[in-house]
């Protein structure tokens, strides 16, 4: 049983009820419960989270963390790795 199956069991929810709330087929939900959540998309995860009474972030962290995308760091957050380059750029003599 997958983490999603554990959530349904702990909340005493039936697949049929979740299917009606989300519009996802019972056979697909059975696959998510018993086999694998590899095919789960973000859109489906959000719908399932609401159906089981969880926030989308909480649900994705629990069921399939790889769905959560971390944005790349901002340039201001890169740290000291870009400072030597700036110093070199500033110290170059300007050719006019």
Secondary structure, DSSP 8 states (H G I E B T S, - for coil): --HHHHHHHHTT--HHHHHHHH---HHHHHHHHHT--TT--HHHHHHHHHHHT--HHHHHHHH-GGGS------GGGSGGGGHHHHHHHHHS----
